[in-house]
């Protein structure tokens, strides 16, 4: 670690407190749901569910250029 300024120390302590309060809130919610406990972590934490990024298919001309640079052969 390094020597923190007062501002950095204050922000660090605030963020730790917010993290602890979130964990306590979430634990309380899960304890209330004991009859119908969620089966997956995504069901238990829908606010933390991170959707995968949308991907795009690489155009053919870029595939050919990439394959040429890497020394691969493209079938077709």
DSSP file (Angstrom, degrees, kcal/mol; ACC not computed):
  #  RESIDUE AA STRUCTURE BP1 BP2  ACC     N-H-->O    O-->H-N    N-H-->O    O-->H-N    TCO  KAPPA ALPHA  PHI   PSI    X-CA   Y-CA   Z-CA
    1    1 A X              0   0    0      0, 0.0     2,-0.3     0, 0.0     0, 0.0   0.000 360.0 360.0 360.0 167.7    0.0    0.0    0.0
    2    2 A X        -     0   0    0      0, 0.0     2,-0.4     0, 0.0     0, 0.0  -0.802 360.0 -80.0-123.7 166.9    1.0    3.6   -0.3
    3    3 A X        -     0   0    0     -2,-0.3     2,-0.2     1,-0.0     0, 0.0  -0.569  51.5-146.2 -71.2 122.9    0.3    6.6    2.0
    4    4 A X        -     0   0    0     -2,-0.4     2,-0.1     1,-0.1    -1,-0.0  -0.596   8.0-122.8 -90.8 149.9   -3.2    7.8    1.2
    5    5 A X     >  -     0   0    0     -2,-0.2     4,-2.4     1,-0.1     5,-0.2  -0.398  34.4-103.8 -77.4 168.5   -4.4   11.3    1.3
    6    6 A X  H  > S+     0   0    0      1,-0.2     4,-2.5     2,-0.2     5,-0.2   0.895 123.3  52.5 -60.6 -40.4   -7.3   12.2    3.6
    7    7 A X  H  > S+     0   0    0      2,-0.2     4,-2.5     1,-0.2    -1,-0.2   0.932 110.5  46.5 -62.2 -47.1   -9.6   12.4    0.6
    8    8 A X  H  > S+     0   0    0      1,-0.2     4,-2.4     2,-0.2    -2,-0.2   0.899 112.9  50.1 -63.4 -40.9   -8.6    8.9   -0.6
    9    9 A X  H  X S+     0   0    0     -4,-2.4     4,-2.3     2,-0.2    -1,-0.2   0.916 111.1  48.5 -63.5 -43.8   -8.9    7.4    2.9
   10   10 A X  H  X S+     0   0    0     -4,-2.5     4,-2.3     2,-0.2    -2,-0.2   0.924 112.5  47.9 -62.8 -45.0  -12.4    8.9    3.3
   11   11 A X  H  X S+     0   0    0     -4,-2.5     4,-2.5     2,-0.2    -2,-0.2   0.901 111.1  51.7 -63.1 -41.2  -13.5    7.6   -0.1
   12   12 A X  H  X S+     0   0    0     -4,-2.4     4,-2.1     1,-0.2    -2,-0.2   0.926 111.3  46.6 -61.8 -45.4  -12.1    4.1    0.7
   13   13 A X  H  X S+     0   0    0     -4,-2.3     4,-2.1     2,-0.2    -1,-0.2   0.874 111.8  51.3 -66.2 -37.6  -13.9    4.0    4.0
   14   14 A X  H  X S+     0   0    0     -4,-2.3     4,-2.4     2,-0.2    -2,-0.2   0.920 110.8  48.3 -63.9 -43.3  -17.2    5.2    2.4
   15   15 A X  H  X S+     0   0    0     -4,-2.5     4,-2.3     1,-0.2    -2,-0.2   0.878 110.5  51.1 -67.0 -37.1  -17.0    2.5   -0.3
   16   16 A X  H  X S+     0   0    0     -4,-2.1     4,-2.3     2,-0.2    -1,-0.2   0.903 110.7  49.2 -64.7 -40.4  -16.3   -0.2    2.3
   17   17 A X  H  X S+     0   0    0     -4,-2.1     4,-2.5     2,-0.2    -2,-0.2   0.903 111.0  49.5 -65.5 -41.0  -19.3    0.9    4.3
   18   18 A X  H  X S+     0   0    0     -4,-2.4     4,-2.1     2,-0.2    -2,-0.2   0.897 110.9  50.3 -64.7 -39.6  -21.5    0.9    1.2
   19   19 A X  H  X S+     0   0    0     -4,-2.3     4,-2.3     2,-0.2    -2,-0.2   0.905 111.5  47.9 -64.5 -41.5  -20.2   -2.6    0.3
   20   20 A X  H  X S+     0   0    0     -4,-2.3     4,-2.4     2,-0.2    -2,-0.2   0.912 110.9  50.4 -66.1 -42.9  -21.0   -3.9    3.8
   21   21 A X  H  X S+     0   0    0     -4,-2.5     4,-2.4     1,-0.2    -1,-0.2   0.883 110.4  50.6 -65.0 -36.4  -24.5   -2.4    3.8
   22   22 A X  H  X S+     0   0    0     -4,-2.1     4,-2.9     2,-0.2     5,-0.2   0.935 110.3  49.3 -64.6 -45.3  -25.2   -4.0    0.4
   23   23 A X  H  X S+     0   0    0     -4,-2.3     4,-2.4     1,-0.2    -2,-0.2   0.905 112.9  47.1 -61.7 -41.0  -24.1   -7.4    1.7
   24   24 A X  H  X S+     0   0    0     -4,-2.4     4,-2.2     2,-0.2    -1,-0.2   0.907 113.2  48.8 -66.8 -41.3  -26.2   -7.1    4.8
   25   25 A X  H  X S+     0   0    0     -4,-2.4     4,-2.1     2,-0.2    -2,-0.2   0.921 113.6  46.6 -62.1 -44.6  -29.2   -5.9    2.8
   26   26 A X  H  X S+     0   0    0     -4,-2.9     4,-2.4     2,-0.2    -2,-0.2   0.903 111.3  50.9 -67.3 -41.3  -28.8   -8.8    0.3
   27   27 A X  H  X S+     0   0    0     -4,-2.4     4,-2.2    -5,-0.2    -1,-0.2   0.901 109.8  51.2 -62.4 -41.1  -28.3  -11.4    3.1
   28   28 A X  H  X S+     0   0    0     -4,-2.2     4,-1.5     2,-0.2    -2,-0.2   0.907 110.1  49.2 -61.9 -42.3  -31.5  -10.1    4.7
   29   29 A X  H  X S+     0   0    0     -4,-2.1     4,-0.8     1,-0.2    -2,-0.2   0.911 111.8  48.3 -63.4 -42.6  -33.5  -10.4    1.5
   30   30 A X  H  < S+     0   0    0     -4,-2.4     3,-0.5     1,-0.2    -1,-0.2   0.863 108.3  54.4 -68.0 -35.0  -32.2  -14.0    0.9
   31   31 A X  H >< S+     0   0    0     -4,-2.2     3,-1.0     1,-0.2    -1,-0.2   0.848 106.0  53.1 -66.5 -32.8  -33.1  -15.0    4.5
   32   32 A X  H 3< S+     0   0    0     -4,-1.5     3,-0.4     1,-0.2    -1,-0.2   0.719 104.5  57.2 -72.5 -20.2  -36.6  -13.8    3.9
   33   33 A X  T 3<  +     0   0    0     -4,-0.8     3,-0.4    -3,-0.5    -1,-0.2   0.053  66.6 124.5 -97.3  24.9  -36.9  -16.0    0.8
   34   34 A X  S X  S+     0   0    0     -3,-1.0     3,-0.7     1,-0.2    -1,-0.2   0.813  70.6  53.7 -61.0 -32.2  -36.1  -19.3    2.5
   35   35 A X  T 3  S+     0   0    0     -3,-0.4     2,-0.3     1,-0.3    -1,-0.2   0.912 124.1  25.7 -68.9 -40.1  -39.3  -21.0    1.3
   36   36 A X  T 3  S-     0   0    0     -3,-0.4    -1,-0.3     2,-0.0    -2,-0.1  -0.521  85.9-178.9-121.3  64.2  -38.6  -20.2   -2.3
   37   37 A X    <   -     0   0    0     -3,-0.7    -3,-0.1    -2,-0.3    -7,-0.0  -0.402  36.0-102.0 -66.4 136.2  -34.8  -19.9   -2.3
   38   38 A X        -     0   0    0      1,-0.1    -1,-0.1    -2,-0.1     6,-0.0  -0.259  21.7-147.1 -62.4 145.0  -33.4  -19.0   -5.8
   39   39 A X  S    S+     0   0    0     -3,-0.1     2,-0.3     1,-0.0    -1,-0.1   0.807  77.7  35.3 -84.5 -31.2  -31.8  -21.8   -7.7
   40   40 A X  S  > S-     0   0    0      1,-0.1     4,-1.8     0, 0.0     3,-0.3  -0.860  80.1-118.2-122.9 157.7  -29.1  -19.9   -9.5
   41   41 A X  H  > S+     0   0    0     -2,-0.3     4,-2.3     1,-0.2    -1,-0.1   0.855 115.8  56.7 -60.1 -34.0  -26.9  -16.9   -8.6
   42   42 A X  H  4 S+     0   0    0      1,-0.2    -1,-0.2     2,-0.2     7,-0.2   0.858 106.8  49.0 -67.1 -33.4  -28.5  -14.9  -11.4
   43   43 A X  H  4 S+     0   0    0     -3,-0.3     3,-0.5     1,-0.2    -1,-0.2   0.861 113.7  46.9 -70.4 -34.5  -31.9  -15.5   -9.9
   44   44 A X  H  < S+     0   0    0     -4,-1.8     2,-0.2     1,-0.2    -2,-0.2   0.827 124.3  30.7 -75.2 -32.4  -30.7  -14.4   -6.5
   45   45 A X    ><  +     0   0    0     -4,-2.3     3,-1.4    -5,-0.2     4,-0.4  -0.567  62.9 157.4-127.3  68.3  -28.9  -11.3   -7.8
   46   46 A X  G >  S+     0   0    0     -3,-0.5     3,-0.8     1,-0.3    -1,-0.1   0.793  75.5  61.8 -65.6 -24.1  -30.8   -9.9  -10.8
   47   47 A X  G 3  S+     0   0    0      1,-0.2    -1,-0.3    -3,-0.1    -2,-0.1   0.707 106.1  46.4 -73.2 -17.3  -29.3   -6.5  -10.2
   48   48 A X  G <  S+     0   0    0     -3,-1.4     2,-0.4    -6,-0.1    -1,-0.2   0.413  80.2 125.1-100.6   0.5  -25.8   -7.9  -10.7
   49   49 A X    <   -     0   0    0     -3,-0.8     2,-0.6    -4,-0.4    -3,-0.0  -0.464  47.4-158.1 -66.5 116.6  -26.7   -9.9  -13.9
   50   50 A X        -     0   0    0     -2,-0.4     2,-0.2     3,-0.0    -1,-0.1  -0.867   7.3-142.6-101.7 119.1  -24.2   -8.8  -16.5
   51   51 A X        -     0   0    0     -2,-0.6     3,-0.1     1,-0.1     2,-0.0  -0.541  26.9-103.8 -78.5 143.1  -25.4   -9.4  -20.1
   52   52 A X        -     0   0    0     -2,-0.2    -1,-0.1     1,-0.1     2,-0.1  -0.340  42.3-100.5 -65.1 148.3  -22.8  -10.5  -22.6
   53   53 A X        -     0   0    0      1,-0.1     2,-0.3    -3,-0.1    -1,-0.1  -0.378  38.8-104.9 -68.1 146.2  -21.6   -7.8  -25.0
   54   54 A X        -     0   0    0     -3,-0.1     2,-0.3    -2,-0.1    -1,-0.1  -0.547  39.7-155.6 -71.3 133.1  -23.1   -7.9  -28.5
   55   55 A X        -     0   0    0     -2,-0.3     2,-0.4    -3,-0.1    -1,-0.0  -0.801   3.2-146.8-112.4 155.0  -20.6   -9.2  -31.0
   56   56 A X        -     0   0    0     -2,-0.3     2,-0.2     3,-0.0     3,-0.0  -0.914  24.0-108.9-119.6 146.0  -20.5   -8.6  -34.7
   57   57 A X        -     0   0    0     -2,-0.4     2,-0.3     1,-0.1     3,-0.0  -0.512  37.9-113.4 -71.8 139.1  -19.3  -11.0  -37.4
   58   58 A X        -     0   0    0     -2,-0.2    -1,-0.1     1,-0.1     5,-0.1  -0.580  34.8-112.6 -74.1 131.1  -16.0  -10.1  -38.9
   59   59 A X    >>  -     0   0    0     -2,-0.3     4,-2.1     1,-0.1     3,-0.5  -0.261  24.2-115.3 -62.0 152.5  -16.4   -9.0  -42.6
   60   60 A X  H 3> S+     0   0    0      1,-0.2     4,-2.5     2,-0.2     5,-0.2   0.869 113.4  55.8 -59.0 -40.5  -14.8  -11.4  -45.2
   61   61 A X  H 3> S+     0   0    0      1,-0.2     4,-1.7     2,-0.2    -1,-0.2   0.850 110.0  46.6 -65.6 -31.1  -12.3   -8.8  -46.4
   62   62 A X  H <> S+     0   0    0     -3,-0.5     4,-2.7     2,-0.2    -1,-0.2   0.857 109.2  54.5 -75.9 -34.6  -11.0   -8.4  -42.8
   63   63 A X  H  X S+     0   0    0     -4,-2.1     4,-2.8     2,-0.2    -2,-0.2   0.927 109.6  47.9 -61.2 -43.7  -10.9  -12.1  -42.3
   64   64 A X  H  X S+     0   0    0     -4,-2.5     4,-2.3     2,-0.2    -2,-0.2   0.918 112.9  47.6 -64.2 -43.3   -8.7  -12.5  -45.4
   65   65 A X  H  X S+     0   0    0     -4,-1.7     4,-2.1     2,-0.2    -1,-0.2   0.914 113.9  47.5 -63.5 -43.1   -6.4   -9.7  -44.3
   66   66 A X  H  X S+     0   0    0     -4,-2.7     4,-2.3     1,-0.2    -2,-0.2   0.915 112.2  49.3 -63.9 -44.5   -6.1  -11.1  -40.8
   67   67 A X  H  X>S+     0   0    0     -4,-2.8     5,-2.3     1,-0.2     4,-1.4   0.879 110.4  51.2 -64.1 -37.7   -5.4  -14.6  -42.1
   68   68 A X  H  <5S+     0   0    0     -4,-2.3    -1,-0.2     3,-0.2    -2,-0.2   0.908 111.3  47.4 -66.0 -41.8   -2.7  -13.3  -44.4
   69   69 A X  H  <5S+     0   0    0     -4,-2.1    -2,-0.2     1,-0.2    -1,-0.2   0.888 117.3  42.1 -66.1 -39.1   -1.0  -11.4  -41.6
   70   70 A X  H  <5S-     0   0    0     -4,-2.3    -1,-0.2    -5,-0.2    -2,-0.2   0.632 112.1-117.8 -84.8 -13.6   -1.1  -14.5  -39.3
   71   71 A X  T  <5 +     0   0    0     -4,-1.4    -3,-0.2     1,-0.3     2,-0.2   0.729  64.6 142.2  84.9  22.6   -0.1  -16.9  -42.0
   72   72 A X      < -     0   0    0     -5,-2.3     2,-0.5    -6,-0.2    -1,-0.3  -0.585  47.1-130.4 -93.2 158.3   -3.4  -18.9  -41.9
   73   73 A X        -     0   0    0     -2,-0.2     2,-0.5    -5,-0.0    -9,-0.0  -0.929  15.1-146.4-108.5 133.9   -5.2  -20.4  -44.8
   74   74 A X        -     0   0    0     -2,-0.5     2,-0.3   -10,-0.1   -10,-0.0  -0.857  14.2-133.3 -99.5 128.4   -9.0  -19.8  -45.2
   75   75 A X              0   0    0     -2,-0.5    -2,-0.0     1,-0.2     0, 0.0  -0.617 360.0 360.0 -77.1 135.0  -11.0  -22.6  -46.7
   76   76 A X              0   0    0     -2,-0.3    -1,-0.2     0, 0.0    -2,-0.0   0.424 360.0 360.0 126.6 360.0  -13.4  -21.4  -49.3
